[in-house]
Amino acid sequence: MGLRFDGKVSVVFGGGSGIGAAVSHQLAEEGAEVVVADRDENAAGDIAAKICTAGGKAFASTVDVADASAVETLIRSVVEKFGGVDLAVNSAAIGGARKSTADYPLDEWRTVMNVNLNGTFHCMKYEIAAMQQRGGGSIVNMSSVLGSVGLPTASAYTAAKHAIVGLTKVAAMEYARTGIRINAVGPGWIDTPMLNDCLEETTVRKMLTLQPMGRRGKAEEVAAVVCFLLSDQASFVTGSFHLVDGAYSAH
Ligand SMILES: NC(=O)c1ccc[n+]([C@@H]2O[C@H](COP(=O)([O-])OP(=O)(O)OC[C@H]3O[C@@H](n4cnc5c(N)ncnc54)[C@H](O)[C@@H]3O)[C@@H](O)[C@H]2O)c1
């Protein structure tokens, strides 16, 4: 039996770290060619090199998802080089400031929205256009458990992650008859640099009391759900939001 993604061309935005890196590895292990796209050139290069060393096919590309024309150029170059885009994962994001709404700095609000929300829109816009040329494809957008519930002091991040769920639903309906499936995933607290480097250990421990499994999830546990949604095994799954949150949102 062939691997799930044999011959498929995939692009993983935010593929240089954490969940995006785990998705990149799993896609390559299952036979896909992976374009690891990230703002951090070294991180993208490192993940692509590790995949190639393990016998997979990967290429690194540097891009800021907040820059629509840079995303368009990247997708165009993938189409020119590999013949199209079959699979895409939009995982690039930042955490942003932790301040109550009235104190939330305006410039920080705009930065978080530009990366987390506008960035996801930019990626989808050009991925969908490429997939239409290809005659189909599958996209997974990285929302969060904060696309479902709120977290005080995280207004920009929470608003962007809720909006990603809405964007996913609209686009899934628009392209449901074209062979393009679009879903969103909502991780709970996952053991990645975003969680570990941006938040104090006491804050993380407090958050974990809200996650009934009592531990951080692993990036690989989220990647497994992402890869299922990307695969033909999920052929009737589109427009939906899949929590991978250790029952965080079951409260
Ligand atoms: N870790 C968690 O607990 C958690 C929980 C819920 C949702 N998420 C979501 O999962 C996704 C991945 O997060 P992670 O935990 O792996 O974080 P991470 O920080 O490990 O990885 C994020 C990657 O995105 C890249 N990136 C950031 N801004 C970018 C930009 N403007 N353009 C291109 N690349 C950019 C970073 O360089 C990094 O490589 C994010 O969308 C995040 O919001 C994470």
The ligand as a MOL file (V3000), in Angstrom:
LIG
                    3D

  0  0  0     0  0            999 V3000
M  V30 BEGIN CTAB
M  V30 COUNTS 44 48 0 0 0
M  V30 BEGIN ATOM
M  V30 1 N 1.4150 25.9250 21.3050 0
M  V30 2 C 0.1650 26.0560 21.7040 0
M  V30 3 O -0.1520 25.8180 22.8780 0
M  V30 4 C -0.9000 26.4390 20.6940 0
M  V30 5 C -2.2300 26.3900 21.1320 0
M  V30 6 C -3.2360 26.7360 20.2520 0
M  V30 7 C -2.9250 27.1250 18.9570 0
M  V30 8 N -1.6340 27.1690 18.5600 0 CHG=1
M  V30 9 C -1.3960 27.6020 17.1890 0
M  V30 10 O -0.6110 26.6450 16.5150 0
M  V30 11 C 0.1810 27.2980 15.5050 0
M  V30 12 C 1.6230 26.9290 15.6750 0
M  V30 13 O 2.0610 27.3930 16.9430 0
M  V30 14 P 3.3030 26.7470 17.6770 0
M  V30 15 O 2.8970 26.5320 19.0790 0
M  V30 16 O 3.8480 25.6550 16.8620 0 CHG=-1
M  V30 17 O 4.2660 28.0350 17.6890 0
M  V30 18 P 5.7920 28.2180 17.2800 0
M  V30 19 O 6.1470 29.5690 17.7700 0
M  V30 20 O 6.5910 27.0540 17.7350 0
M  V30 21 O 5.7370 28.1870 15.6750 0
M  V30 22 C 5.1780 29.2480 14.9350 0
M  V30 23 C 6.0130 29.4330 13.6800 0
M  V30 24 O 5.4050 30.4930 12.9210 0
M  V30 25 C 6.4440 31.3090 12.4250 0
M  V30 26 N 5.9210 32.6610 12.1770 0
M  V30 27 C 5.5330 33.5710 13.0940 0
M  V30 28 N 5.1550 34.6960 12.4750 0
M  V30 29 C 5.3010 34.4860 11.1430 0
M  V30 30 C 5.0710 35.2880 9.9820 0
M  V30 31 N 4.6360 36.5430 10.0850 0
M  V30 32 N 5.2910 34.7440 8.7660 0
M  V30 33 C 5.7570 33.4650 8.6560 0
M  V30 34 N 6.0260 32.6870 9.7090 0
M  V30 35 C 5.7910 33.1840 10.9420 0
M  V30 36 C 7.5000 31.3280 13.5060 0
M  V30 37 O 8.7760 31.7360 12.9930 0
M  V30 38 C 7.4630 29.8600 13.9590 0
M  V30 39 O 8.3680 29.0760 13.2190 0
M  V30 40 C -0.1000 28.7870 15.6570 0
M  V30 41 O -1.0920 29.1640 14.7310 0
M  V30 42 C -0.6300 28.9140 17.0750 0
M  V30 43 O -1.4520 30.0370 17.2540 0
M  V30 44 C -0.6070 26.8440 19.3940 0
M  V30 END ATOM
M  V30 BEGIN BOND
M  V30 1 1 1 2
M  V30 2 2 2 3
M  V30 3 1 2 4
M  V30 4 1 4 5
M  V30 5 2 4 44
M  V30 6 2 5 6
M  V30 7 1 6 7
M  V30 8 2 7 8
M  V30 9 1 8 9
M  V30 10 1 8 44
M  V30 11 1 9 10
M  V30 12 1 9 42
M  V30 13 1 10 11
M  V30 14 1 11 12
M  V30 15 1 11 40
M  V30 16 1 12 13
M  V30 17 1 13 14
M  V30 18 2 14 15
M  V30 19 1 14 16
M  V30 20 1 14 17
M  V30 21 1 17 18
M  V30 22 2 18 19
M  V30 23 1 18 20
M  V30 24 1 18 21
M  V30 25 1 21 22
M  V30 26 1 22 23
M  V30 27 1 23 24
M  V30 28 1 23 38
M  V30 29 1 24 25
M  V30 30 1 25 26
M  V30 31 1 25 36
M  V30 32 1 26 27
M  V30 33 1 26 35
M  V30 34 2 27 28
M  V30 35 1 28 29
M  V30 36 1 29 30
M  V30 37 2 29 35
M  V30 38 1 30 31
M  V30 39 2 30 32
M  V30 40 1 32 33
M  V30 41 2 33 34
M  V30 42 1 34 35
M  V30 43 1 36 37
M  V30 44 1 36 38
M  V30 45 1 38 39
M  V30 46 1 40 41
M  V30 47 1 40 42
M  V30 48 1 42 43
M  V30 END BOND
M  V30 END CTAB
M  END
